[in-house]
Amino acid sequence: MRLNYPLSKIRLKDRMMNAGIVMLDSVTFEVTVDNAMVAKDMTNLIPTFQAYLRNKLRNNKICMKVRESEEKENIRIFGRVESFQEMAKKNPSLMQLKETFGLELY
């Protein structure tokens, strides 16, 4: 079974990639998103995601929950460039190393 979404759902896929996902128990996982609008969209897709996972994993007990992150939580996952910049803030020697060797980040 392949999930086909209209173009309007492509952004949701990107947000799903940045969501925090944790296992609550052996069959339940929680998706933490950064705002109420994304939480609503994700909640509407729970039946689709569960059906897909239940089929692929051959486990009818798989359960998905959605939660909006609290303000103090930072669930954003950085890309390579952003990760490097965050690390360089903590350790400026990384920037010097990058410049010394003429390294580029993609």
N, CA, C and O atoms as a Tinker XYZ file with bonds, in Angstrom:
   424  protein
     1  N      0.840000   -1.178000    0.000000    73     2
     2  CA     0.000000    0.000000    0.000000    64     1     3
     3  C      0.881000    1.236000    0.000000    63     2     4     5
     4  O      1.757000    1.372000    0.854000    81     3
     5  N      0.666000    2.125000   -0.931000    73     3     6
     6  CA     1.452000    3.347000   -1.023000    64     5     7
     7  C      0.572000    4.536000   -0.674000    63     6     8     9
     8  O     -0.560000    4.645000   -1.147000    81     7
     9  N      1.102000    5.424000    0.158000    73     7    10
    10  CA     0.350000    6.613000    0.534000    64     9    11
    11  C      0.519000    7.686000   -0.534000    63    10    12    13
    12  O      1.639000    8.117000   -0.805000    81    11
    13  N     -0.561000    8.111000   -1.130000    73    11    14
    14  CA    -0.531000    9.191000   -2.116000    64    13    15
    15  C     -1.290000   10.374000   -1.550000    63    14    16    17
    16  O     -2.476000   10.275000   -1.236000    81    15
    17  N     -0.593000   11.496000   -1.424000    73    15    18
    18  CA    -1.210000   12.684000   -0.870000    64    17    19
    19  C     -1.258000   13.786000   -1.921000    63    18    20    21
    20  O     -0.352000   13.888000   -2.748000    81    19
    21  N     -2.293000   14.605000   -1.901000    73    19    22
    22  CA    -2.328000   15.751000   -2.804000    64    21    23
    23  C     -1.226000   16.738000   -2.423000    63    22    24    25
    24  O     -0.653000   16.666000   -1.336000    81    23
    25  N     -0.947000   17.655000   -3.340000    73    23    26
    26  CA     0.122000   18.628000   -3.104000    64    25    27
    27  C     -0.071000   19.415000   -1.817000    63    26    28    29
    28  O      0.905000   19.842000   -1.200000    81    27
    29  N     -1.301000   19.608000   -1.412000    73    27    30
    30  CA    -1.557000   20.357000   -0.175000    64    29    31
    31  C     -1.010000   19.648000    1.057000    63    30    32    33
    32  O     -0.811000   20.270000    2.101000    81    31
    33  N     -0.769000   18.349000    0.934000    73    31    34
    34  CA    -0.255000   17.584000    2.072000    64    33    35
    35  C      1.265000   17.458000    2.076000    63    34    36    37
    36  O      1.838000   16.921000    3.024000    81    35
    37  N      1.919000   17.944000    1.032000    73    35    38
    38  CA     3.379000   17.851000    0.962000    64    37    39
    39  C      4.025000   18.600000    2.117000    63    38    40    41
    40  O      4.989000   18.118000    2.712000    81    39
    41  N      3.498000   19.773000    2.435000    73    39    42
    42  CA     4.047000   20.544000    3.557000    64    41    43
    43  C      3.898000   19.782000    4.860000    63    42    44    45
    44  O      4.767000   19.837000    5.729000    81    43
    45  N      2.798000   19.079000    4.985000    73    43    46
    46  CA     2.575000   18.288000    6.191000    64    45    47
    47  C      3.634000   17.195000    6.306000    63    46    48    49
    48  O      4.103000   16.898000    7.405000    81    47
    49  N      4.010000   16.601000    5.186000    73    47    50
    50  CA     5.067000   15.591000    5.187000    64    49    51
    51  C      6.369000   16.197000    5.710000    63    50    52    53
    52  O      7.074000   15.584000    6.512000    81    51
    53  N      6.677000   17.406000    5.244000    73    51    54
    54  CA     7.891000   18.071000    5.707000    64    53    55
    55  C      7.836000   18.344000    7.205000    63    54    56    57
    56  O      8.837000   18.207000    7.907000    81    55
    57  N      6.669000   18.727000    7.682000    73    55    58
    58  CA     6.523000   18.964000    9.126000    64    57    59
    59  C      6.638000   17.662000    9.908000    63    58    60    61
    60  O      7.159000   17.643000   11.023000    81    59
    61  N      6.152000   16.581000    9.322000    73    59    62
    62  CA     6.267000   15.275000    9.970000    64    61    63
    63  C      7.739000   14.898000   10.125000    63    62    64    65
    64  O      8.136000   14.287000   11.117000    81    63
    65  N      8.535000   15.271000    9.132000    73    63    66
    66  CA     9.970000   14.983000    9.202000    64    65    67
    67  C     10.623000   15.736000   10.366000    63    66    68    69
    68  O     11.632000   15.285000   10.908000    81    67
    69  N     10.053000   16.874000   10.747000    73    67    70
    70  CA    10.603000   17.675000   11.839000    64    69    71
    71  C      9.919000   17.414000   13.178000    63    70    72    73
    72  O     10.278000   18.020000   14.188000    81    71
    73  N      8.959000   16.535000   13.189000    73    71    74
    74  CA     8.227000   16.245000   14.425000    64    73    75
    75  C      9.075000   15.365000   15.343000    63    74    76    77
    76  O      9.933000   14.604000   14.894000    81    75
    77  N      8.811000   15.492000   16.618000    73    75    78
    78  CA     9.443000   14.602000   17.580000    64    77    79
    79  C      8.585000   13.356000   17.705000    63    78    80    81
    80  O      7.381000   13.452000   17.946000    81    79
    81  N      9.189000   12.194000   17.543000    73    79    82
    82  CA     8.436000   10.943000   17.615000    64    81    83
    83  C      9.065000   10.071000   18.684000    63    82    84    85
    84  O     10.261000    9.780000   18.640000    81    83
    85  N      8.252000    9.656000   19.644000    73    83    86
    86  CA     8.730000    8.785000   20.716000    64    85    87
    87  C      7.758000    7.631000   20.906000    63    86    88    89
    88  O      6.551000    7.771000   20.708000    81    87
    89  N      8.300000    6.510000   21.288000    73    87    90
    90  CA     7.471000    5.351000   21.615000    64    89    91
    91  C      7.004000    5.496000   23.061000    63    90    92    93
    92  O      7.813000    5.693000   23.969000    81    91
    93  N      5.700000    5.396000   23.261000    73    91    94
    94  CA     5.150000    5.466000   24.618000    64    93    95
    95  C      5.107000    4.086000   25.262000    63    94    96    97
    96  O      5.273000    3.947000   26.474000    81    95
    97  N      4.887000    3.085000   24.448000    73    95    98
    98  CA     4.955000    1.696000   24.891000    64    97    99
    99  C      5.252000    0.858000   23.659000    63    98   100   101
   100  O      5.663000    1.406000   22.636000    81    99
   101  N      5.060000   -0.438000   23.723000    73    99   102
   102  CA     5.468000   -1.312000   22.621000    64   101   103
   103  C      4.655000   -1.129000   21.345000    63   102   104   105
   104  O      5.100000   -1.557000   20.280000    81   103
   105  N      3.482000   -0.511000   21.414000    73   103   106
   106  CA     2.653000   -0.341000   20.221000    64   105   107
   107  C      2.159000    1.089000   20.006000    63   106   108   109
   108  O      1.540000    1.374000   18.981000    81   107
   109  N      2.417000    1.977000   20.937000    73   107   110
   110  CA     1.908000    3.344000   20.845000    64   109   111
   111  C      3.063000    4.322000   20.679000    63   110   112   113
   112  O      4.032000    4.300000   21.438000    81   111
   113  N      2.941000    5.179000   19.673000    73   111   114
   114  CA     3.937000    6.225000   19.497000    64   113   115
   115  C      3.250000    7.583000   19.484000    63   114   116   117
   116  O      2.091000    7.723000   19.092000    81   115
   117  N      4.011000    8.575000   19.928000    73   115   118
   118  CA     3.478000    9.930000   20.022000    64   117   119
   119  C      4.274000   10.843000   19.099000    63   118   120   121
   120  O      5.505000   10.832000   19.090000    81   119
   121  N      3.539000   11.632000   18.324000    73   119   122
   122  CA     4.131000   12.610000   17.427000    64   121   123
   123  C      3.929000   13.980000   18.058000    63   122   124   125
   124  O      2.796000   14.400000   18.291000    81   123
   125  N      5.018000   14.671000   18.330000    73   123   126
   126  CA     4.947000   16.004000   18.920000    64   125   127
   127  C      5.220000   17.027000   17.827000    63   126   128   129
   128  O      6.267000   17.000000   17.180000    81   127
   129  N      4.266000   17.925000   17.632000    73   127   130
   130  CA     4.380000   18.946000   16.590000    64   129   131
   131  C      4.422000   20.326000   17.225000    63   130   132   133
   132  O      4.125000   20.489000   18.409000    81   131
   133  N      4.798000   21.325000   16.416000    73   131   134
   134  CA     5.071000   22.634000   17.002000    64   133   135
   135  C      3.910000   23.614000   17.066000    63   134   136   137
   136  O      4.065000   24.688000   17.646000    81   135
   137  N      2.749000   23.291000   16.493000    73   135   138
   138  CA     1.626000   24.221000   16.633000    64   137   139
   139  C      0.285000   23.514000   16.455000    63   138   140   141
   140  O      0.224000   22.371000   16.003000    81   139
   141  N     -0.775000   24.211000   16.815000    73   139   142
   142  CA    -2.116000   23.625000   16.821000    64   141   143
   143  C     -2.603000   23.263000   15.422000    63   142   144   145
   144  O     -3.305000   22.266000   15.252000    81   143
   145  N     -2.240000   24.056000   14.424000    73   143   146
   146  CA    -2.682000   23.775000   13.067000    64   145   147
   147  C     -2.096000   22.454000   12.560000    63   146   148   149
   148  O     -2.804000   21.648000   11.956000    81   147
   149  N     -0.820000   22.241000   12.805000    73   147   150
   150  CA    -0.181000   20.990000   12.396000    64   149   151
   151  C     -0.752000   19.831000   13.211000    63   150   152   153
   152  O     -0.957000   18.738000   12.682000    81   151
   153  N     -1.006000   20.067000   14.494000    73   151   154
   154  CA    -1.596000   19.023000   15.340000    64   153   155
   155  C     -2.956000   18.592000   14.790000    63   154   156   157
   156  O     -3.267000   17.401000   14.762000    81   155
   157  N     -3.762000   19.555000   14.356000    73   155   158
   158  CA    -5.071000   19.240000   13.787000    64   157   159
   159  C     -4.925000   18.420000   12.504000    63   158   160   161
   160  O     -5.619000   17.421000   12.315000    81   159
   161  N     -4.017000   18.851000   11.629000    73   159   162
   162  CA    -3.791000   18.119000   10.382000    64   161   163
   163  C     -3.297000   16.706000   10.643000    63   162   164   165
   164  O     -3.761000   15.754000   10.015000    81   163
   165  N     -2.355000   16.569000   11.572000    73   163   166
   166  CA    -1.825000   15.240000   11.915000    64   165   167
   167  C     -2.904000   14.357000   12.517000    63   166   168   169
   168  O     -2.996000   13.172000   12.198000    81   167
   169  N     -3.713000   14.934000   13.382000    73   167   170
   170  CA    -4.782000   14.167000   14.020000    64   169   171
   171  C     -5.753000   13.633000   12.967000    63   170   172   173
   172  O     -6.229000   12.503000   13.072000    81   171
   173  N     -6.043000   14.447000   11.958000    73   171   174
   174  CA    -6.927000   13.999000   10.882000    64   173   175
   175  C     -6.333000   12.842000   10.082000    63   174   176   177
   176  O     -7.065000   12.050000    9.488000    81   175
   177  N     -5.005000   12.748000   10.071000    73   175   178
   178  CA    -4.335000   11.688000    9.309000    64   177   179
   179  C     -4.031000   10.433000   10.124000    63   178   180   181
   180  O     -3.496000    9.463000    9.587000    81   179
   181  N     -4.364000   10.444000   11.403000    73   179   182
   182  CA    -4.084000    9.272000   12.243000    64   181   183
   183  C     -4.633000    7.987000   11.624000    63   182   184   185
   184  O     -3.889000    7.010000   11.539000    81   183
   185  N     -5.896000    7.934000   11.188000    73   183   186
   186  CA    -6.399000    6.674000   10.616000    64   185   187
   187  C     -5.575000    6.195000    9.410000    63   186   188   189
   188  O     -5.348000    4.995000    9.249000    81   187
   189  N     -5.138000    7.121000    8.579000    73   187   190
   190  CA    -4.338000    6.749000    7.406000    64   189   191
   191  C     -2.985000    6.197000    7.822000    63   190   192   193
   192  O     -2.566000    5.145000    7.340000    81   191
   193  N     -2.292000    6.910000    8.724000    73   191   194
   194  CA    -0.989000    6.446000    9.185000    64   193   195
   195  C     -1.097000    5.106000    9.895000    63   194   196   197
   196  O     -0.301000    4.200000    9.645000    81   195
   197  N     -2.074000    4.979000   10.775000    73   195   198
   198  CA    -2.240000    3.725000   11.517000    64   197   199
   199  C     -2.524000    2.572000   10.572000    63   198   200   201
   200  O     -1.949000    1.494000   10.726000    81   199
   201  N     -3.403000    2.777000    9.593000    73   199   202
   202  CA    -3.723000    1.705000    8.647000    64   201   203
   203  C     -2.474000    1.275000    7.885000    63   202   204   205
   204  O     -2.228000    0.082000    7.709000    81   203
   205  N     -1.696000    2.241000    7.439000    73   203   206
   206  CA    -0.472000    1.936000    6.701000    64   205   207
   207  C      0.506000    1.143000    7.566000    63   206   208   209
   208  O      1.013000    0.101000    7.150000    81   207
   209  N      0.766000    1.652000    8.782000    73   207   210
   210  CA     1.715000    0.981000    9.669000    64   209   211
   211  C      1.220000   -0.387000   10.111000    63   210   212   213
   212  O      1.999000   -1.338000   10.184000    81   211
   213  N     -0.052000   -0.490000   10.403000    73   211   214
   214  CA    -0.606000   -1.782000   10.812000    64   213   215
   215  C     -0.435000   -2.816000    9.708000    63   214   216   217
   216  O     -0.127000   -3.978000    9.975000    81   215
   217  N     -0.638000   -2.385000    8.472000    73   215   218
   218  CA    -0.485000   -3.289000    7.337000    64   217   219
   219  C      0.982000   -3.670000    7.146000    63   218   220   221
   220  O      1.304000   -4.852000    7.026000    81   219
   221  N      1.859000   -2.689000    7.117000    73   219   222
   222  CA     3.281000   -2.947000    6.867000    64   221   223
   223  C      3.946000   -3.738000    7.989000    63   222   224   225
   224  O      4.800000   -4.589000    7.739000    81   223
   225  N      3.549000   -3.452000    9.220000    73   223   226
   226  CA     4.157000   -4.119000   10.376000    64   225   227
   227  C      3.404000   -5.357000   10.818000    63   226   228   229
   228  O      3.827000   -6.074000   11.725000    81   227
   229  N      2.276000   -5.596000   10.156000    73   227   230
   230  CA     1.410000   -6.740000   10.499000    64   229   231
   231  C      1.093000   -6.768000   11.995000    63   230   232   233
   232  O      1.226000   -7.784000   12.677000    81   231
   233  N      0.667000   -5.592000   12.464000    73   231   234
   234  CA     0.337000   -5.455000   13.880000    64   233   235
   235  C     -0.862000   -4.512000   13.991000    63   234   236   237
   236  O     -0.725000   -3.303000   13.810000    81   235
   237  N     -2.025000   -5.066000   14.286000    73   235   238
   238  CA    -3.247000   -4.271000   14.365000    64   237   239
   239  C     -3.374000   -3.450000   15.641000    63   238   240   241
   240  O     -4.373000   -2.758000   15.839000    81   239
   241  N     -2.376000   -3.523000   16.500000    73   239   242
   242  CA    -2.435000   -2.766000   17.746000    64   241   243
   243  C     -1.686000   -1.437000   17.683000    63   242   244   245
   244  O     -1.727000   -0.658000   18.636000    81   243
   245  N     -1.004000   -1.172000   16.575000    73   243   246
   246  CA    -0.248000    0.074000   16.434000    64   245   247
   247  C     -1.187000    1.258000   16.664000    63   246   248   249
   248  O     -2.290000    1.304000   16.118000    81   247
   249  N     -0.737000    2.214000   17.479000    73   247   250
   250  CA    -1.562000    3.370000   17.822000    64   249   251
   251  C     -0.706000    4.634000   17.764000    63   250   252   253
   252  O      0.410000    4.672000   18.282000    81   251
   253  N     -1.253000    5.659000   17.126000    73   251   254
   254  CA    -0.558000    6.936000   17.002000    64   253   255
   255  C     -1.298000    7.997000   17.796000    63   254   256   257
   256  O     -2.526000    8.075000   17.757000    81   255
   257  N     -0.541000    8.812000   18.518000    73   255   258
   258  CA    -1.098000    9.945000   19.245000    64   257   259
   259  C     -0.376000   11.200000   18.783000    63   258   260   261
   260  O      0.794000   11.149000   18.405000    81   259
   261  N     -1.072000   12.317000   18.816000    73   259   262
   262  CA    -0.487000   13.597000   18.415000    64   261   263
   263  C     -0.563000   14.547000   19.594000    63   262   264   265
   264  O     -1.572000   14.616000   20.295000    81   263
   265  N      0.533000   15.283000   19.801000    73   263   266
   266  CA     0.582000   16.248000   20.888000    64   265   267
   267  C      1.261000   17.510000   20.396000    63   266   268   269
   268  O      2.269000   17.455000   19.692000    81   267
   269  N      0.702000   18.642000   20.771000    73   267   270
   270  CA     1.329000   19.928000   20.465000    64   269   271
   271  C      2.408000   20.188000   21.513000    63   270   272   273
   272  O      2.183000   20.023000   22.712000    81   271
   273  N      3.577000   20.595000   21.040000    73   271   274
   274  CA     4.676000   20.828000   21.981000    64   273   275
   275  C      4.385000   22.030000   22.867000    63   274   276   277
   276  O      3.666000   22.952000   22.485000    81   275
   277  N      4.956000   21.993000   24.041000    73   275   278
   278  CA     4.839000   23.129000   24.940000    64   277   279
   279  C      5.832000   24.191000   24.489000    63   278   280   281
   280  O      6.788000   23.894000   23.771000    81   279
   281  N      5.606000   25.400000   24.905000    73   279   282
   282  CA     6.435000   26.515000   24.465000    64   281   283
   283  C      7.914000   26.299000   24.773000    63   282   284   285
   284  O      8.773000   26.698000   23.986000    81   283
   285  N      8.215000   25.679000   25.894000    73   283   286
   286  CA     9.611000   25.494000   26.292000    64   285   287
   287  C     10.303000   24.364000   25.542000    63   286   288   289
   288  O     11.529000   24.262000   25.562000    81   287
   289  N      9.521000   23.516000   24.880000    73   287   290
   290  CA    10.094000   22.414000   24.122000    64   289   291
   291  C     10.602000   22.909000   22.776000    63   290   292   293
   292  O      9.977000   23.746000   22.126000    81   291
   293  N     11.729000   22.384000   22.381000    73   291   294
   294  CA    12.261000   22.696000   21.052000    64   293   295
   295  C     12.399000   21.375000   20.323000    63   294   296   297
   296  O     13.349000   20.628000   20.559000    81   295
   297  N     11.448000   21.078000   19.428000    73   295   298
   298  CA    11.462000   19.777000   18.768000    64   297   299
   299  C     12.045000   19.841000   17.364000    63   298   300   301
   300  O     12.090000   18.829000   16.663000    81   299
   301  N     12.492000   21.022000   16.948000    73   299   302
   302  CA    12.977000   21.188000   15.587000    64   301   303
   303  C     14.246000   20.379000   15.367000    63   302   304   305
   304  O     15.172000   20.414000   16.178000    81   303
   305  N     14.273000   19.662000   14.274000    73   303   306
   306  CA    15.454000   18.902000   13.897000    64   305   307
   307  C     16.194000   19.715000   12.851000    63   306   308   309
   308  O     15.605000   20.123000   11.849000    81   307
   309  N     17.477000   19.954000   13.072000    73   307   310
   310  CA    18.255000   20.790000   12.194000    64   309   311
   311  C     18.775000   20.016000   11.001000    63   310   312   313
   312  O     19.019000   18.812000   11.076000    81   311
   313  N     18.940000   20.732000    9.894000    73   311   314
   314  CA    19.631000   20.190000    8.731000    64   313   315
   315  C     21.125000   20.275000    8.978000    63   314   316   317
   316  O     21.552000   20.712000   10.047000    81   315
   317  N     21.930000   19.860000    7.999000    73   315   318
   318  CA    23.388000   19.852000    8.174000    64   317   319
   319  C     23.954000   21.238000    8.459000    63   318   320   321
   320  O     24.751000   21.415000    9.380000    81   319
   321  N     23.537000   22.216000    7.665000    73   319   322
   322  CA    24.072000   23.570000    7.829000    64   321   323
   323  C     23.670000   24.126000    9.187000    63   322   324   325
   324  O     24.505000   24.681000    9.901000    81   323
   325  N     22.404000   23.984000    9.550000    73   323   326
   326  CA    21.934000   24.496000   10.838000    64   325   327
   327  C     22.604000   23.776000   11.995000    63   326   328   329
   328  O     22.944000   24.397000   13.002000    81   327
   329  N     22.797000   22.461000   11.857000    73   327   330
   330  CA    23.481000   21.696000   12.903000    64   329   331
   331  C     24.893000   22.218000   13.109000    63   330   332   333
   332  O     25.345000   22.410000   14.238000    81   331
   333  N     25.590000   22.445000   11.980000    73   331   334
   334  CA    26.952000   22.962000   12.087000    64   333   335
   335  C     26.969000   24.327000   12.756000    63   334   336   337
   336  O     27.808000   24.589000   13.618000    81   335
   337  N     26.047000   25.195000   12.361000    73   335   338
   338  CA    25.997000   26.531000   12.949000    64   337   339
   339  C     25.740000   26.469000   14.448000    63   338   340   341
   340  O     26.350000   27.216000   15.212000    81   339
   341  N     24.852000   25.595000   14.871000    73   339   342
   342  CA    24.579000   25.441000   16.307000    64   341   343
   343  C     25.811000   24.922000   17.040000    63   342   344   345
   344  O     26.131000   25.395000   18.130000    81   343
   345  N     26.509000   23.943000   16.441000    73   343   346
   346  CA    27.722000   23.415000   17.071000    64   345   347
   347  C     28.807000   24.483000   17.123000    63   346   348   349
   348  O     29.547000   24.576000   18.103000    81   347
   349  N     28.903000   25.300000   16.052000    73   347   350
   350  CA    29.924000   26.349000   16.004000    64   349   351
   351  C     29.658000   27.438000   17.045000    63   350   352   353
   352  O     30.596000   28.066000   17.535000    81   351
   353  N     28.397000   27.661000   17.383000    73   351   354
   354  CA    28.080000   28.621000   18.450000    64   353   355
   355  C     28.656000   28.142000   19.774000    63   354   356   357
   356  O     29.146000   28.932000   20.581000    81   355
   357  N     28.587000   26.838000   19.976000    73   355   358
   358  CA    29.088000   26.263000   21.227000    64   357   359
   359  C     30.597000   26.078000   21.209000    63   358   360   361
   360  O     31.250000   26.108000   22.252000    81   359
   361  N     31.153000   25.883000   19.995000    73   359   362
   362  CA    32.589000   25.663000   19.864000    64   361   363
   363  C     33.098000   26.420000   18.634000    63   362   364   365
   364  O     33.128000   25.865000   17.536000    81   363
   365  N     33.498000   27.691000   18.813000    73   363   366
   366  CA    33.942000   28.527000   17.692000    64   365   367
   367  C     35.115000   27.941000   16.905000    63   366   368   369
   368  O     35.343000   28.340000   15.763000    81   367
   369  N     35.846000   27.023000   17.479000    73   367   370
   370  CA    36.968000   26.398000   16.767000    64   369   371
   371  C     36.496000   25.643000   15.538000    63   370   372   373
   372  O     37.261000   25.473000   14.588000    81   371
   373  N     35.266000   25.193000   15.538000    73   371   374
   374  CA    34.727000   24.484000   14.367000    64   373   375
   375  C     34.665000   25.410000   13.157000    63   374   376   377
   376  O     34.970000   24.986000   12.042000    81   375
   377  N     34.280000   26.647000   13.357000    73   375   378
   378  CA    34.219000   27.616000   12.260000    64   377   379
   379  C     35.619000   27.882000   11.723000    63   378   380   381
   380  O     35.823000   27.984000   10.513000    81   379
   381  N     36.577000   27.994000   12.632000    73   379   382
   382  CA    37.968000   28.218000   12.218000    64   381   383
   383  C     38.460000   27.009000   11.411000    63   382   384   385
   384  O     39.130000   27.182000   10.393000    81   383
   385  N     38.143000   25.821000   11.842000    73   383   386
   386  CA    38.524000   24.595000   11.131000    64   385   387
   387  C     37.909000   24.578000    9.725000    63   386   388   389
   388  O     38.582000   24.241000    8.751000    81   387
   389  N     36.649000   24.937000    9.632000    73   387   390
   390  CA    35.951000   24.988000    8.344000    64   389   391
   391  C     36.644000   25.969000    7.403000    63   390   392   393
   392  O     36.872000   25.659000    6.233000    81   391
   393  N     36.978000   27.150000    7.914000    73   391   394
   394  CA    37.628000   28.179000    7.089000    64   393   395
   395  C     39.056000   27.800000    6.721000    63   394   396   397
   396  O     39.488000   28.067000    5.599000    81   395
   397  N     39.791000   27.192000    7.627000    73   395   398
   398  CA    41.167000   26.789000    7.375000    64   397   399
   399  C     41.246000   25.797000    6.212000    63   398   400   401
   400  O     42.125000   25.898000    5.356000    81   399
   401  N     40.325000   24.847000    6.192000    73   399   402
   402  CA    40.347000   23.817000    5.157000    64   401   403
   403  C     39.445000   24.131000    3.964000    63   402   404   405
   404  O     39.334000   23.327000    3.038000    81   403
   405  N     38.798000   25.305000    3.986000    73   403   406
   406  CA    37.928000   25.698000    2.884000    64   405   407
   407  C     36.744000   24.758000    2.681000    63   406   408   409
   408  O     36.349000   24.474000    1.551000    81   407
   409  N     36.198000   24.292000    3.769000    73   407   410
   410  CA    35.082000   23.328000    3.691000    64   409   411
   411  C     33.767000   24.015000    3.368000    63   410   412   413
   412  O     33.539000   25.155000    3.772000    81   411
   413  N     32.913000   23.330000    2.648000    73   411   414
   414  CA    31.589000   23.818000    2.311000    64   413   415
   415  C     30.541000   22.874000    2.891000    63   414   416   417
   416  O     30.749000   21.663000    2.951000    81   415
   417  N     29.433000   23.430000    3.308000    73   415   418
   418  CA    28.328000   22.616000    3.831000    64   417   419
   419  C     27.206000   22.600000    2.816000    63   418   420   421
   420  O     26.838000   23.642000    2.274000    81   419
   421  N     26.669000   21.443000    2.559000    73   419   422
   422  CA    25.560000   21.299000    1.614000    64   421   423
   423  C     24.343000   20.778000    2.301000    63   422   424
   424  O     23.307000   20.592000    1.664000    81   423
